[in-house]
Amino acid sequence: MSPGRHSLEAGTVRLLTTTRGFDELAVRPYADVLIIGGGINGLATFRDLALQGVDVALVERDDFVSGASAASSHMIHGGIRYLENGEFRLVHEAVTERNALLRTAPHYVRPLQTTIPIFSTFSGVLTAPLRFLRHGKGRPRERGAALIKIGLVIYDSFSRGGGLFGGGSVPRHTFHGRRRSLAQLPDLNPGVKYTATYWDASLHDPERLALDVLRDARAAGGAGASGRARAANYTAAVGVQGGHVVLRDTETGAETPFAASVVLNVSGPWTDLTNLALGEPTRYMGGTKGSHIVLDHPALLSATGGRELFFENEDGRIVLIYPLKGRVLVGTTDLEHDMRDPILCTEAEVDYFIDLIAQVLPAIGVDRSQIVYRFAGVRPLPGHGDLAPGFVSRDYRIESAPLAGGETTVLSLVGGKWTTFRASAEHLADRALQRLAQPRRRSTKGVPIGGGRGFPTTERARQQWIAAHAGDLPAERVATLLDRYGTVAASVISALTADVDDAPLEHAPAYTTGELRYLATAEQVVHLDDLLMRRTSLAFTGGATPEAAAEIATAVAPVLGWDSARAAAEVERGLARVHAADPAWTGAAARQARRTII
């Protein structure tokens, strides 16, 4: 073996194969409720029904939380902009859910200071009321200081008593003139007239929070084929046979008809395509594409002052510049999209982002060489005719239709957003419970999520937790794992302690081989990209390099039963998925990495 190549034979890691979710469903092909769609809304509904003792199954055609839910702006927010559309119910619900998530998921949801640079005083004051009366129709105009001030006063009224910092009230917004604004953020465009600052919440690891929701559901329903909460990734609903939904293992092609009294279509922007496969064509959806770029740019990171910047373009779109994980996230666009087409972050969208950064932070030079990751997704919005995409309602509703050829009811969730996932899941679960004539046993309000259960929220409690779990691992490593997984880190620590071959990765030293093996076996990993993009932050931070991908494939191959050829194929596939939103990706680097394994 030549230097630099990775050996699958090295070490003493034993072969461990795990039961596929599809196999669990095929052994017992029936449940009270079948959920189609493994994004955050589907997973939250899965958890809610499992907590009610319902026999529930969930299928996702790709990996869990790999669709629209994986393309978020990493925010849990009340949606101040929705006030202009008159969506007061949604804003109130979103603010309530935001405040609750700060308490139930403090390991991933944290307070976020947000600043809006403002370059005019009265712009939009006349057009906004007209847009409100016309339900969002009309040409968008820049929002000036007066309109933003009115919006923030209303927003504050919704946010009172929310307990953003563990109790009491959310801090009120502040308004500053040019001099004080530039003193706080000296790299801002000197033409700024005001800044408005308010508080929302950040979502540091959307995919990991969704996996925590999945873990909680499976724990509530019991594991294995006999459990009452079974979930299968890489399992698609492809048709109807005799009143049953036909499920297909997308890895092997195996199929099984699956019986359920209620089917919940929670497939986001693919809802209409799912209903078409179920024999009942619908036209509920009108999702719009949103793209993001992630930059490794220390000067830009410093210029944010540790806060998120919202900047409005003249087309009415709000663009965010957001420091996260030592990188800067910039997004998002709002473009019409056909779900049959590839979902790409185009060069025109990148130009749009770079241009807007230059408008708000003109002294900070940005170019494409600093982009370490691109991603794009389609929002699960309702059909909206000629309404401008940026003003389409972010609220949700539930539609009902019969399953073709049977008496089963199909309930479709139209809309939904990250912030309100618990509330929308509760509404959808209630509809399913009504169909089943079963009472609700408990509410999900205030129920801690995954590693947020018992998470230390003070420095003293944090140090006590670290000291109690250090054992054979250095305290610094335990601290990293606590930050990464919340209190679920206790299970990771146990696995690492038992893994005699655990060692830091050479090309991704923040992770270890044992940690990746634990994730591979404990979290239903099927492909390498599941690890690179959703179980870790490697893709987001630009750490999913060809060398790191090859090293990780080698580390997890024994526990996933991969031989050298499969591991090499996974590297090529994994890197292609990481760069799927980049139209310029050629795959040459992936093929080179593949050769390091074979």
C-alpha positions in Angstrom: 0.0 0.0 0.0 1.5 3.3 -1.1 1.9 6.2 1.4 -1.3 8.3 1.8 -3.6 5.4 1.0 -6.1 4.2 3.6 -6.4 0.6 4.6 -9.7 -1.0 5.4 -7.9 -3.8 7.1 -6.1 -1.7 9.6 -7.2 -1.8 13.3 -9.3 -4.2 15.2 -12.8 -2.7 14.7 -15.3 -5.5 14.5 -17.8 -5.8 11.7 -21.3 -4.6 12.9 -24.3 -4.6 10.6 -27.5 -2.8 11.6 -31.1 -3.7 10.6 -32.4 -1.4 7.9 -35.6 0.6 8.7 -37.2 -0.8 5.5 -36.7 -4.4 6.8 -38.4 -3.5 10.1 -41.4 -2.2 8.1 -41.5 -5.3 5.8 -41.6 -7.7 8.8 -44.7 -6.0 10.1 -46.2 -4.0 7.1 -49.0 -2.2 8.9 -49.4 0.7 11.5 -52.2 3.0 12.6 -50.5 5.9 10.9 -48.0 6.1 8.1 -46.0 9.3 7.7 -44.5 10.1 4.4 -41.6 12.6 4.7 -38.7 12.6 7.1 -38.1 16.4 7.3 -38.6 18.3 10.6 -42.4 18.5 10.3 -42.7 14.8 9.6 -40.3 13.8 12.4 -42.0 16.1 14.9 -45.4 14.6 14.0 -43.8 11.1 14.4 -42.6 12.1 17.9 -46.0 13.6 18.8 -47.9 10.4 17.8 -45.3 8.1 19.4 -45.8 10.0 22.7 -49.5 9.4 22.4 -48.9 5.6 22.2 -50.0 5.4 18.5 -48.5 2.7 16.3 -46.8 5.0 13.8 -44.3 4.4 11.0 -42.4 7.0 9.0 -40.7 6.7 5.6 -38.3 9.1 3.9 -37.2 8.5 0.3 -33.6 9.9 1.0 -31.9 10.4 4.3 -33.8 11.9 7.2 -33.8 15.8 7.2 -32.1 15.9 3.8 -34.7 17.9 1.8 -36.1 21.3 2.5 -35.3 21.1 6.2 -31.6 20.8 5.4 -31.6 24.1 3.5 -32.7 26.4 6.3 -31.2 29.8 7.3 -30.3 28.3 10.7 -32.8 30.5 12.5 -35.7 30.1 14.9 -37.5 33.4 14.5 -40.9 35.0 14.9 -40.9 36.4 11.4 -41.2 40.1 11.9 -41.6 40.6 8.2 -44.8 38.6 8.2 -46.5 41.4 10.1 -46.6 43.4 6.9 -48.7 40.6 5.3 -51.1 40.7 8.3 -50.1 37.2 9.5 -50.5 38.0 13.2 -51.5 34.5 14.2 -48.4 33.0 12.6 -46.1 35.6 14.2 -47.6 35.1 17.6 -47.3 31.3 17.3 -43.7 31.6 16.0 -42.6 33.9 18.8 -44.2 31.5 21.3 -42.5 28.5 19.8 -39.2 30.3 19.5 -39.2 31.1 23.2 -40.2 27.5 24.1 -37.4 26.1 22.0 -34.9 28.2 23.8 -35.9 26.2 26.9 -36.6 22.7 25.4 -33.6 22.6 23.0 -30.9 24.9 24.6 -28.1 22.8 23.2 -28.9 23.9 19.6 -31.3 26.9 19.9 -29.7 30.0 21.4 -30.4 33.8 21.6 -29.4 35.7 18.5 -28.9 39.4 18.4 -30.0 40.8 15.0 -29.3 44.2 13.5 -31.1 45.8 10.6 -29.1 48.6 8.8 -31.5 51.2 7.5 -30.8 53.6 4.7 -34.0 55.7 4.5 -36.6 57.1 6.9 -40.0 56.9 5.4 -39.7 54.4 2.5 -42.6 51.9 2.4 -44.8 53.7 4.9 -47.5 54.3 2.2 -47.1 51.1 0.2 -47.0 48.7 3.2 -50.6 49.4 4.3 -51.7 49.0 0.7 -49.9 45.6 0.6 -51.6 44.6 3.8 -55.0 45.5 2.4 -54.3 43.7 -0.9 -52.9 40.6 0.9 -49.3 41.2 -0.2 -50.0 42.1 -3.8 -48.1 45.0 -5.3 -44.5 46.0 -6.0 -42.2 45.6 -3.0 -40.5 48.7 -1.7 -37.6 49.2 0.6 -38.7 49.4 4.3 -37.6 52.6 5.9 -36.9 53.4 9.6 -40.5 54.5 10.3 -42.0 51.3 9.0 -39.4 49.1 10.7 -40.0 51.0 14.0 -43.7 50.3 13.8 -43.1 46.6 13.0 -40.7 46.2 15.9 -43.1 47.8 18.4 -45.7 45.3 17.4 -43.2 42.5 17.5 -42.2 43.5 21.0 -45.8 43.2 22.0 -45.9 39.6 20.8 -42.6 38.8 22.5 -43.4 39.9 26.1 -43.1 37.3 28.8 -41.3 34.9 26.4 -38.5 34.0 28.7 -35.7 34.4 26.1 -33.1 34.2 28.9 -34.8 31.7 31.1 -37.5 33.8 32.5 -39.2 37.2 32.4 -39.3 39.1 29.1 -37.5 39.3 25.8 -35.4 42.5 25.6 -37.1 45.2 23.7 -35.6 46.4 20.4 -33.3 49.4 20.2 -32.9 52.1 17.6 -29.6 54.0 17.0 -28.6 56.8 14.6 -25.7 56.8 12.3 -23.0 57.8 14.8 -23.8 55.1 17.4 -24.5 52.5 14.7 -21.0 53.0 13.1 -19.4 53.0 16.6 -20.9 49.5 17.2 -20.3 48.2 13.7 -17.6 50.3 12.1 -17.5 48.3 8.8 -21.1 49.2 8.0 -21.8 51.4 4.9 -21.2 54.9 6.1 -24.4 55.9 4.4 -26.4 54.1 7.0 -29.0 56.4 8.7 -30.1 54.1 11.5 -29.8 50.6 12.9 -32.5 48.6 14.6 -31.5 45.7 16.9 -33.8 43.1 18.3 -33.5 39.5 19.5 -34.5 36.2 17.8 -32.8 32.8 18.1 -30.2 30.9 16.2 -30.4 27.2 15.2 -26.9 26.0 15.3 -27.4 22.4 14.1 -30.8 21.9 12.3 -30.1 18.4 11.2 -28.9 17.3 14.6 -32.0 18.8 16.3 -34.2 16.9 13.8 -32.2 13.6 14.6 -32.9 14.3 18.3 -36.6 14.5 17.6 -36.3 11.2 15.7 -34.4 9.6 18.6 -37.0 10.7 21.1 -39.8 9.3 19.0 -38.1 5.9 18.7 -37.4 5.8 22.4 -41.1 6.6 23.1 -42.3 3.8 20.8 -39.8 1.1 21.4 -37.1 -0.2 19.0 -37.2 -3.0 16.4 -39.9 -4.4 14.2 -42.3 -4.8 17.1 -41.9 -1.2 18.2 -44.7 1.3 17.9 -42.5 4.0 16.3 -40.6 2.7 13.3 -38.7 5.0 10.9 -37.0 4.1 7.6 -34.8 6.3 5.5 -34.1 5.5 1.9 -37.7 4.2 1.6 -40.1 5.8 -0.9 -43.8 5.7 -1.2 -44.2 4.8 -4.9 -47.8 3.8 -5.4 -51.0 2.2 -4.2 -52.0 -1.5 -4.3 -55.3 -2.8 -3.0 -55.7 0.3 -0.8 -52.2 -0.1 0.7 -49.3 2.2 0.1 -46.4 0.5 -1.8 -43.1 1.2 -0.1 -39.8 0.7 -2.0 -36.3 0.3 -0.5 -34.4 2.7 -2.7 -31.2 0.8 -2.0 -32.3 -2.7 -3.0 -35.4 -2.1 -5.0 -37.4 -4.4 -2.6 -41.1 -3.4 -2.2 -43.9 -4.1 0.3 -47.5 -3.0 0.5 -48.1 -1.2 3.8 -51.5 -0.8 5.5 -52.4 2.2 7.6 -55.7 3.8 8.7 -54.3 7.3 8.2 -51.6 8.4 5.8 -49.9 11.8 6.6 -48.2 13.4 3.6 -45.5 15.6 5.1 -43.2 15.6 2.2 -42.8 19.4 2.0 -42.4 20.9 -1.5 -42.8 17.4 -2.9 -46.4 17.1 -1.5 -48.1 17.2 -4.8 -45.7 14.7 -6.4 -46.3 12.4 -3.4 -50.1 12.6 -3.8 -49.7 11.9 -7.5 -47.8 8.7 -6.6 -50.7 7.9 -4.2 -53.2 8.2 -7.1 -54.8 11.5 -6.0 -53.3 14.5 -8.0 -53.3 17.8 -6.1 -52.1 21.3 -6.7 -51.5 22.5 -3.2 -47.8 23.6 -3.5 -46.0 26.6 -4.9 -42.6 26.4 -3.2 -39.9 28.9 -3.9 -36.1 28.2 -4.0 -33.8 29.7 -1.4 -30.0 29.4 -1.7 -27.2 30.1 0.7 -23.4 30.4 0.6 -21.0 29.8 3.5 -17.8 31.8 3.6 -14.5 31.3 5.4 -13.7 35.0 5.7 -12.2 36.2 9.0 -12.6 39.9 8.2 -16.3 39.4 7.3 -16.8 37.4 10.4 -15.3 40.2 12.5 -17.4 42.8 10.8 -20.6 41.2 11.9 -19.7 42.0 15.5 -21.0 38.6 16.5 -24.6 39.4 15.5 -26.7 38.6 12.5 -27.2 41.4 10.0 -30.4 41.7 8.0 -30.1 43.8 4.9 -32.9 44.6 2.5 -32.5 44.7 -1.2 -34.6 47.0 -3.4 -36.5 44.0 -4.6 -37.9 43.5 -1.1 -35.9 40.5 -0.2 -34.2 40.4 3.2 -30.6 39.0 3.0 -28.9 37.7 6.1 -25.2 37.9 7.0 -24.9 35.5 9.9 -21.8 34.4 11.9 -22.0 30.7 12.6 -19.4 28.0 13.5 -16.5 30.3 12.7 -17.9 30.9 9.2 -20.3 33.4 7.7 -23.6 32.2 6.3 -25.2 34.5 3.6 -28.7 34.0 2.2 -31.3 33.8 0.9 -33.0 34.1 -2.4 -36.7 33.5 -3.1 -37.2 32.2 -6.6 -39.9 30.2 -8.3 -38.9 26.6 -8.8 -40.2 23.5 -10.6 -39.7 20.5 -8.3 -38.7 18.3 -11.3 -35.6 20.4 -11.9 -32.2 20.2 -10.0 -32.0 22.5 -7.0 -28.9 24.6 -7.5 -27.3 27.7 -6.0 -26.6 29.4 -9.3 -23.8 31.8 -10.2 -26.4 34.6 -10.6 -27.4 34.0 -7.0 -23.8 34.1 -5.8 -23.4 37.4 -7.6 -26.5 38.6 -5.9 -25.1 37.8 -2.4 -21.7 39.3 -3.1 -23.3 42.5 -4.4 -25.4 42.8 -1.3 -22.5 42.2 1.0 -20.7 45.0 -0.8 -23.7 47.3 -0.2 -23.9 46.8 3.5 -20.2 46.2 4.3 -18.4 48.0 1.4 -14.9 47.8 2.9 -15.0 44.0 3.1 -13.9 42.4 -0.2 -15.6 39.1 -0.9 -15.0 36.7 -3.8 -15.8 33.2 -4.8 -12.6 31.7 -3.5 -13.8 32.2 0.0 -17.0 30.1 -0.5 -16.6 26.8 1.3 -20.1 25.5 0.9 -23.3 26.2 -1.1 -26.7 24.8 -0.4 -30.2 25.4 -1.8 -33.7 24.1 -1.0 -37.3 24.7 -1.9 -39.7 26.1 0.8 -42.9 24.1 1.2 -45.1 27.1 0.4 -48.7 27.0 -0.8 -49.6 27.9 -4.4 -49.6 31.7 -4.7 -50.5 32.7 -8.3 -48.9 36.1 -9.2 -48.0 37.0 -5.6 -44.4 38.0 -5.3 -42.5 35.0 -3.7 -41.1 37.1 -0.8 -44.6 37.8 0.3 -46.2 34.3 0.1 -47.7 33.2 3.4 -45.4 31.1 5.6 -48.4 29.8 7.5 -49.6 26.2 7.1 -52.9 24.3 6.6 -54.0 20.6 6.4 -55.8 19.2 3.4 -57.7 15.9 3.4 -58.3 13.4 0.6 -59.0 9.7 0.3 -56.3 7.2 -0.7 -57.0 5.8 -4.1 -58.7 2.4 -4.0 -59.4 2.3 -0.3 -60.9 3.9 2.8 -57.7 5.3 4.1 -57.5 9.1 4.6 -54.6 11.1 3.4 -53.9 14.3 5.3 -51.4 16.6 3.6 -49.5 19.4 5.4 -49.3 22.4 3.2 -46.7 24.9 4.4 -44.8 24.8 7.7 -41.5 26.2 8.8 -38.7 25.2 11.2 -39.7 27.6 14.0 -43.3 26.2 14.3 -42.5 22.5 13.8 -43.9 21.5 17.2 -47.1 23.4 16.8 -47.8 22.2 13.2 -47.0 18.6 14.3 -49.5 19.0 17.1 -52.2 20.1 14.8 -51.5 17.3 12.3 -51.3 14.7 15.1 -54.6 15.9 16.5 -56.2 15.4 13.1 -54.8 11.9 12.9 -56.0 11.1 16.4 -59.5 12.3 15.5 -59.5 9.8 12.6 -58.4 7.1 14.9 -60.9 8.1 17.6 -58.1 8.2 20.1 -57.6 10.8 22.8 -54.5 12.9 23.2 -52.6 11.5 26.2 -50.1 14.4 26.6 -49.0 17.7 25.1 -45.6 18.2 23.6 -45.5 21.7 25.0 -42.4 22.1 27.2 -41.1 18.6 26.5 -37.3 18.7 26.3 -35.8 17.5 23.0 -32.9 15.1 22.9 -29.7 16.5 24.2 -31.6 19.5 25.6 -32.8 17.3 28.4 -30.8 18.2 31.5 -28.5 20.5 29.4 -26.4 22.7 31.7 -27.3 26.3 31.0 -24.9 28.0 33.5 -21.2 27.9 33.5 -21.1 26.2 36.9 -23.5 23.5 35.8 -21.5 23.0 32.6 -18.3 22.5 34.4 -20.0 20.1 36.8 -21.3 18.0 33.9 -17.9 17.9 32.2 -16.2 16.8 35.3 -18.8 14.1 35.9 -18.3 12.7 32.4 -14.6 13.2 31.8 -13.4 9.8 32.9 -10.9 8.5 30.4 -11.4 11.4 28.0 -9.8 14.8 28.5 -12.1 17.5 29.8 -11.6 19.6 26.6 -12.9 16.7 24.5 -15.9 16.2 26.8 -16.7 19.9 26.5 -16.6 19.7 22.7 -18.9 16.7 22.7 -21.4 18.5 25.1 -21.5 21.4 22.7 -21.9 19.1 19.7 -24.6 16.8 21.1 -26.0 18.2 24.3 -26.5 15.6 27.0 -26.7 12.9 24.3 -22.9 13.3 24.5 -23.0 10.8 27.5 -23.8 8.0 25.0 -21.1 9.2 22.6 -18.6 9.3 25.5 -19.5 5.7 26.5 -19.0 4.5 22.9 -15.6 6.3 22.6 -14.4 4.8 25.8 -15.3 1.3 24.6 -13.7 1.8 21.2 -10.0 0.9 21.5 -9.3 2.1 18.0 -10.7 5.6 18.6 -8.2 8.3 17.3 -8.5 11.8 15.9 -8.9 12.0 12.2 -5.9 13.4 10.4 -7.9 15.5 7.9 -10.8 16.4 10.2 -9.1 16.5 13.7 -12.2 17.9 15.5 -13.7 14.5 15.0 -12.4 11.0 15.9 -12.8 7.7 14.2 -14.8 6.2 17.1 -17.2 9.1 17.1 -17.9 8.6 13.4 -18.4 4.9 13.9 -20.8 5.6 16.8 -22.9 7.9 14.5 -22.8 5.4 11.7 -24.3 2.6 13.8 -26.5 4.6 16.2 -28.2 7.0 13.7 -29.2 4.9 10.7 -26.4 6.0 8.4 -26.6 4.4 5.0 -24.3 6.6 2.9 -21.1 8.6 3.5 -23.0 11.9 2.7 -25.3 11.1 5.6 -22.2 11.6 7.9 -20.6 14.5 6.0 -23.8 16.6 5.6 -26.2 15.7 8.4 -24.6 13.8 11.3 -21.6 16.3 11.4 -21.0 19.9 10.4 -18.1 19.0 8.1 -19.9 20.0 4.9 -21.2 23.3 6.3 -17.8 24.4 7.5 -15.9 23.3 4.4 -14.3 20.4 6.2 -15.7 17.7 3.8 -12.5 17.6 1.7 -11.7 14.7 -0.5 -9.0 13.6 2.0 -11.4 13.8 4.9 -14.1 12.0 3.0 -11.7 9.1 2.2 -10.4 8.9 5.8 -14.0 8.8 7.2 -15.1 6.2 4.7 -12.2 4.0 5.9 -13.1 4.6 9.5 -16.7 3.6 9.2 -16.4 0.9 6.5 -16.0 -2.0 9.0 -19.1 -1.2 11.0 -21.2 -0.6 7.9 -20.0 -3.6 6.0 -18.3 -1.8 3.2 -15.5 -3.3 1.2 -12.9 -1.2 -0.6 -14.9 -0.8 -3.7 -18.0 0.3 -1.8 -16.0 2.7 0.3 -14.5 4.2 -2.8 -17.9 4.6 -4.4 -19.2 6.2 -1.2 -16.4 8.9 -1.3 -17.3 9.8 -4.9 -21.0 9.9 -4.2 -20.5 11.7 -0.9 -18.5 14.5 -2.4 -21.0 14.8 -5.3 -23.8 15.3 -2.8 -21.8 17.8 -0.7 -21.3 19.9 -3.9 -24.8 19.1 -5.4 -25.9 22.8 -5.3 -22.7 24.0 -7.1 -23.3 24.0 -10.8 -19.5 24.1 -11.4 -18.7 20.9 -9.5 -17.0 18.4 -11.8 -16.3 15.5 -9.5 -12.6 15.4 -10.5 -11.6 15.7 -6.8 -14.0 13.0 -5.8 -12.5 10.6 -8.4 -9.0 11.4 -7.1 -10.1 10.6 -3.6 -11.7 7.4 -4.7 -8.3 6.3 -6.0 -6.8 6.8 -2.6 -8.9 3.9 -1.2 -9.0 1.4 -4.1 
